[in-house]
Amino acid sequence: MQNRFGSNIVGLQMVSIEETIDLESDEEVPLSSAQATNKVHPLHFETSHMVSYANVSNTWLFKRIHRISPLWSIYIILIRAKINVLLPFGPLAILMHYVTGTHGWVFIFSLLGIIPLAERLGYATEQLALYTGSTVGGLLNATFGNATEMIISIYALKNGMIRVVQQSLLGSILSNMLLVLGCAFFSGGIVHRQKVQIFNKAAALVNSGLLLMAVMGLLFPAVLHFTGTEAHFGKSELALSRFSSCIMLVAYASYLFFQLKSHSHLYKAIDAEIENNAEDFDEEEASEITQLEAVVWLAILTLWISVLSGYLVDALQGASDSMNIPLAFISVILLPIVGNAAEHASAIMFAMKDKLDITIGVAIGSSTQIAMFVIPFCVVVGWLMGTRMDLNFQLFETATLFITVLVVAFMLQEGTSNYFKGLMLILCYLIVAASFFVHVDPANDD
């Protein structure tokens, strides 16, 4: 009885003490109570504070330091990526140009030097896209991904190399639609082989329709020329090309309004996919550089690509002669692979993360932009320069583009993807590459 009575008294004392502590906790906690709690749970207190401090230092503090420090962005852009080991080839190309003048080596070194710049340009675009949203981000990816081709084309136009411009832009479309999209489908299908990958079929069909319109714009000047039905020989073909280019630019501007404003709900699947896969997001997808740093790096990388592009274009013909490689193969196959390095990497990455809407936006969107904007833009720029840049891409190139658009349109009509579709697109690109290796360009009058 005494033990039971004594235990009840102790229990009442403990309850009163706890109530006293609870009542006082709403106000100021006295020093003695803090010391008492430290004495009661010293190990737990120190461990929890050490863990919380480590978490704060490893997440918030370090991220803030990384975002503030310009040295961190330099490390991210110029050092961290393994492909940056090719960056020294750019200065080496310029050195070889002035020291030896060997076109073959200047071309190879310029080509190798542009590859990491194109990839880093794509990375900076992706970082900027994290601040702008997925739809605008896909448009930015396509635009800056084509910056290399546009710069090379303008330099070639200045040198009067019209066929190089036509073939390199045609090669960019073929590379994006067959090689880039094929590798993305194949990689995504291998990683997610247990499921059927799907994408926004409506948006893909809109792009397919625009590509068929671009084929129409390129087909009629070629047919007009090779059937000999021009009303004014040598003039009607050029006039039709310039008129069609203006129409295509209007169509592309209307497409941007359609995509971003009037029918933006068709592209909401991209945002929905990102939200549904939010649990798959990891720290790698958080922005690593600030928005201002991304814009600055885009300007720096674009400027450096433009410098190297000048040396690359100057060495094209000499490299073709010295290495005994057809100029058409270099223009249609080699140059676009370098220029599409950014799209190649980002499209495969998004496909492996089961974000096929963004992959379609990067690969097919880039092809659409080249066909409906870059090619007509080059025709208008050549018009202003007094250069006879037209849409007559010769029958062989135009037929290749037409068949490619049909094949890809059939691949996209179901709205699904697997590794076999990707493999078929890659094999189609190998057939195209072999065709241009044995193709003799009938228009070598540049």
Number of C-alpha atoms within 10 A of each C-alpha: 6 7 8 9 10 11 12 12 12 12 12 12 12 12 12 12 12 12 12 11 14 11 10 13 12 8 8 7 11 11 8 9 13 11 11 11 11 14 11 11 10 12 10 11 13 12 11 11 11 12 11 12 12 12 12 13 13 11 12 11 13 12 15 11 11 17 17 14 11 14 11 15 20 14 11 17 21 16 14 12 13 9 14 17 14 16 19 12 20 25 14 15 26 18 13 18 18 10 9 10 14 16 24 20 20 29 26 17 24 28 24 19 26 28 25 25 28 25 25 23 29 28 23 26 25 23 22 24 21 17 13 14 12 20 21 16 21 24 22 20 30 26 20 22 27 25 21 26 24 23 19 25 26 20 20 22 24 14 14 18 20 26 24 24 24 26 24 27 27 24 28 28 28 24 29 27 27 28 26 32 28 30 24 32 31 26 23 27 24 15 16 17 13 8 10 13 19 15 22 22 17 15 20 20 17 13 21 23 14 20 26 18 17 25 19 14 23 27 21 18 24 22 17 17 18 13 8 10 12 15 10 9 12 10 12 16 22 20 14 17 25 22 14 22 26 17 15 22 20 14 17 18 14 12 18 15 13 14 19 15 10 12 13 15 12 15 19 16 19 22 15 11 17 18 12 10 13 10 8 11 12 8 8 7 11 10 17 19 22 18 16 10 19 23 14 13 19 19 12 13 19 18 13 14 22 20 18 23 25 18 22 27 21 17 21 20 19 18 23 18 13 12 11 9 14 18 25 23 24 21 23 27 25 18 24 24 22 22 26 28 23 30 30 26 16 23 31 24 18 19 26 20 16 23 21 27 28 29 26 27 26 29 30 24 25 28 28 27 21 25 27 27 21 22 26 26 19 23 27 22 16 20 15 10 13 11 17 18 25 27 25 24 20 21 16 14 20 21 15 14 25 17 12 19 22 13 16 18 19 11 16 19 13 13 17 16 22 22 22 14 19 25 21 19 25 23 14 17 22 14 12 21 19 12 14 20 17 12 14 13 16 8 10 11 8 9
